[in-house]
């Protein structure tokens, strides 16, 4: 992973809380107006559901120069 990224901190030990926040963010990210505003603000919007986070963090990652 390269560059900054934004996320939501969930202070819970309950898996269902993480899944609920993941589902909420997925619903928000489906809003075309929100996506447009994010892109206009310089963000590249990606959707990574909670169950896929380990795969994203483990790689592969492009080389940095």
Secondary structure, DSSP 8 states (H G I E B T S, - for coil): --S---------S-HHHHHHHHHHHHHHHT-HHHHHHHHHTT-------GGGHHHHHH-------
